[in-house]
Amino acid sequence: MEGEQPPPPAAEEPAAVAPAETTTTTMEEEKPAAADAKPATDADTTLSQSTTPPAAAPSTSTAATTTTTTDNNERHWDQTNKKVVVRNVLKFLRPKEVTKLTTEWLKGKEHLNIKIIKTKKPPKDNWIKVTLEDESMVDPFIQLINTGGEDGKAITNARGGDLFAKRANEDQRGDNNNDNNRKRKGGRDGNDDNDARKRAAAMKVLTADEVRDAITPLWRLPYEEQLKVKTREMIHKCSMKIIKEIKGKFRILEQEARRGQRAKCPKIYEWVGERRAIEMESVVASPRLFEYRNKCEFTCGYRHSKVEKEEVAKVGGEDGDDVMKSVEDGAVTDVAKEEEVAAPEAKEEVAPAGAEEAIQKTAAAGFLAQGWSGGVYLPHCLQNMPDWSCGLADIFNEFLATSSIPPYDSKVHRGIWRTITLRCSLRTREIMVIVVHAPAGGGVGKRDCGTDDYSTVFESEKQRLVDMLTKDAILTPSRDFPEGYKKEEEETSGDGMKVTSIFFQEYVGLSNPPPEHPVQHIYGKTSLEERLGKCTFQISPGAFFQTNTQGAEVLYDIVVNRIKEVTTNPQDTLLVDVCCGTGTIGLTCLKEGVVGKLVGVDISKPAIADAVVNATKNGYTESATTRFVASPAEKVLPDEMKNIPKNCPVVAVVDPARDGLHGVVVRTLRSNERIQRLVYVSCNPTGTLARDAAMLCSPPTKKYPGRPFKPTLSQPVDMFPSTKHCEMVMTFDRMSVEEYEQYHDKE
């Protein structure tokens, strides 16, 4: 629900092959691979006639043996070596047809003991990628496809064309005789210059302005112009998109009526056809334009910096190999020897031939301005980052640069330090630090040789980090602001603040830990306290809280006013707060006196635990006044609505994450016609809000019954100046019975 840089999307998993009774095909979940090698387009590879994998050739040197062993260890969590690409299948095959096809290949071949656990077939390509249960099955399967047909020929497709199978990772096995080895050896024409250009682009070091362009793309515009850009964005990609979605619903109903699937299609609602069907207000400005964030998340990795080529000396090593050495402060560091004890990435890389500069990598924490492969960039040049966050980043970077434990590498899933989350309240002068790390024994991709096991030094390094964070007050760092930047006056200065709580969170997964993932409390308080409006809130490490405190006050004031307009008897009115988080919206409405009772639902148990505490903190101790439920809304909301007394006025607020509302929640809100007003707070107005609004406002169906809503007011709020992100408060009012009966037969 925040306007932060999203992490790179995870690779899509191939669809699994369903089990077949006539074959030995089985199902088994595949672990994500670090990199999925693309098969070559045409190749004539000599196939082994053995039904077992060929034995590895004897190594000619200790180094070669080590390399081979390391490669095998690296792949123990990766199933690329178990994959086979079968070419020349028909382009257009449904998933069921793919399953049937693979079943036919294995029919009568049970003695080969080949088990397929997964397949992948792109919709318009003529190949299938097959994942087998064990690598020993790869060669027998290849031989089956290439020689298992009539007269020892290849198996054919439905049109009589020969199929051809080869290892999916063959290009990665060093097949230097393969002219089609394009992925590793160059571009489509085999030109190595292509790869050189790609490496040069990957090693580009961004300037401060380029980092700002990537993280805060609107920073060059005057703020008034930023608001105009966001207003146009909300009109074209939110309100107009909603109307388009609703009209699409009407077209579907009309098609169903023509096919006889429904009795009649209602005519399109008059308000949908109006020129400005959804009234979009101008974006409300943020009270603070710079340094407004109260939460910052940094990724641990390597910071790239340019070094003059003359500073990088090449010294001949053993056997004529060049060993890179860096010259800094008069000391020469043997990088090749460092690699034996440090992470493989903790080294200097030389730019392509002819370049006058080299790229030096230093362990650091920051933002991924160029994605995963471009290194991390410090936050000091960004106008939305406060001084305290940059001061803490300096402490972390000093620690990481001197730590014997490397940062986590998401490509190979090795290393330890993953991410750092910082939360702060300038009003209560508290700072919380959450350090996410892989298990001390190594991540998912750890090598069996023990190189990635840091158990013996992890606890001492963890304590060293805690000592560095808590030793002194956070110093005001040197910033790299753009020319003409003027620092705003702060309601409370962050000078002299100290870290008040520290948590460590071990996570072995491949992406990011969920909010309820357990944390280890190491130092100080167990939560952070923040004052917002008339309320005081406790915030746990995994709980959501708006990242712009003063902007949140503006946002919640709008919500309060929208609810106040329809509550004629506030003390008897019940507010249903869906996705309530720590209870900020609901408790603010109670404190402002626009409702008298509150029911909050949220999937996050830590957030609900905070909400219960926050109700007590703000004077609501009676269970009849507030009730909070920790559960997915789609599981409990229908029953919660049934338990509300029928004579109780109800108003609803929803504040979902970027994924929007679950279909069951939409159906529950629509079918409970006591809810005459729904206030939707969206952090994804150009995405899931449009989808949910169309379901709320379209004609009733069996899946979504009840009189529809219609949007009566849309108010965007700028919570993230200098970025493209914007919050939206959209008000939906229930269509009256009289208006509804103009379009629908009386029920």
Buried (B, 14 or more C-beta within 10 A) or exposed (E): BBBBBEBEEEEEEBEBBBBBEEBBBEEEEBEBBBEBBEBBEEBEBEBBEEBEBEEEEEEEEEEEEEEEBBEBBBBEBBBBBBBBBBBBBBEEBEEEBBBEBBBEBBEEBEEBEBBBBBBBBEEEEBBBBBBBBEBBBBBBBBBBBBBBBEEEEBBEBEEEBBBBBBBBBBBBBEBEEBEBBBBBBBBEEEEEEBBBEEEBEBBBBBEBEBBBBBBBEBBEEEBEEBBBBBBEBBBEBBBBBBBEBBBEBBEEBBEBBEEEEBEEBBEBBEBBEEEEBBEBBEBBBBBBBBBBBBBBBBBBBBBBBBBEBEEBEEEEBEEEEEBBBBBEEEEEBBBBEBBEEBBBBBBBBBBEEEBEBBBBBBBBBBBBBBEBEBBBBBBBBBBBBBBBBBBBBBBBBEBBEEBEBBBBBBEBBBBBBBBBBBBBBBBBBBBBBBBBBBBBBBBBBBBEEEBBBBEEBBEEBBEBBBEBBBEEEBBBBEBBBEEEEEEEEEEEEBEEBBBBBBBBBBBEEBEEBEBBBEBEEBBBEEBBBBEBBEBBBBBBBBBBBBBBBBBBBBBBBBBBBBBBBBBEEBEBBBBBBBBBBBBBBBBBBBBBEBBBBBBBBBBBBBBBBBBBBBBEBBEBEEEEEBBBBBBBBBBBBBEBBEEBEEEEBBBBBBBBBEEBBBEBBBBBBBBBBBBBBBBBBBBBBBBBBBBBBBBBBBBBBEEBEBBBBBBBBBBBBBBBBBBBBBBBBBBBBBBEEEBBEEBBEEE
